[in-house]
């Protein structure tokens, strides 16, 4: 199946066009090929003639982002967006790595990511959304998602966040656009992680006790929710789990899940977990790089036609600083007055 990506026309001389050559560029989305294909037609009136054979335009592989930025997350902060980034954070209870690379080396992509920290630093929230469309199309929604994260930065229960996202995106969904999302909230005093996916691939979980990666499963419907904005008033269930020091949650965009193995079959979450289990995990930053490179090496079609985003969260033993404890009520009151 081919979908139109761009077009260009060359017109003959004179006031009225008698004939023209039109070039269409299509992006193949079949399982057997994932290439740009150029078709050139000579049009005369209602007649058209294909000029030569279709020209295959290889999709250029983007180099992986290698320069990681050490970031600082302050209390009451919301960090993120839909731009290219390779960043590392340390917050109470979690070490965080965020990798995002828009399609085609664009400045912005359709993958939207955010991290937030509450007034005391005890509540860390992670958001990863995949918005239909790329770049500028996703930017307005990225801003709205950020506002929702900011308004709920101090709430441990993340149901308000997901329900607000669903309501905010309802109008866009009625216009034929949709978004999938994964929202995770970690409360460091109890080491409890809440994970809600809305039409999004299930994250992978690594347990130190087993030293194995597995797709996150839930007996509830927490990992089977519809994409956000599809059903008004939808209730979003969530999976809840406890993290021990060294346990890891890996969220990712569908570009990884929809990659191919060496035989041309879709990886899916089990295939992704198998790749993860073949890699060293002691240094998560290097693990993310190795995971993306291994996926690329499997098949030349992988990670070249969509945005690629990964959020990795590893549990640590870091507590909340005394100063953050003392300043918590003042930050909270300041936020209330600011609103």
Number of C-alpha atoms within 10 A of each C-alpha: 8 13 12 11 13 11 13 10 12 12 12 12 10 7 6 8 12 12 17 17 18 18 18 16 21 20 20 17 14 10 11 10 11 17 20 19 19 18 17 21 17 16 15 13 10 6 9 15 11 14 13 9 9 12 12 13 13 13 16 12 16 14 9 14 13 12 9 14 13 11 14 13 17 16 22 22 16 22 18 19 24 29 18 23 20 21 18 20 16 17 23 22 27 26 19 22 24 25 23 26 26 24 22 16 13 14 13 23 29 27 35 29 27 21 26 25 26 23 23 23 25 24 25 27 27 24 24 26 27 28 21 16 14 19 20 15 14 21 20 10 21 21 15 14 22 20 13 17 28 20 16 18 24 23 16 17 13 22 18 16 20 24 19 18 20 24 17 17 22 19 14 16 18 11 8 9 15 20 27 22 27 25 24 22 23 29 20 23 12 11 18 15 20 21 25 27 29 26 19 25 23 27 24 22 22 23 16 14 9 8 12 15 23 21 19 18 14 15 7 10 14 20 24 18 19 18 22 28 25 21 13 12 12 16 14 21 19 23 18 16 14 13 24 17 15 20 20 24 24 19 24 26 26 21 16 25 19 17 23 22 20 12 8 14 13 16 19 18 20 14 18 22 19 14 17 23 16 12 14 12 17 9 8 18 19 13 16 21 14 17 19 19 15 16 23 20 13 15 15 18 22 23 23 21 20 19 27 23 28 22 25 24 24 21 22 20 15 14 14 16 11 9 9 16 13 11 13 17 13 11 17 16 12 12 16 10 8 7 7
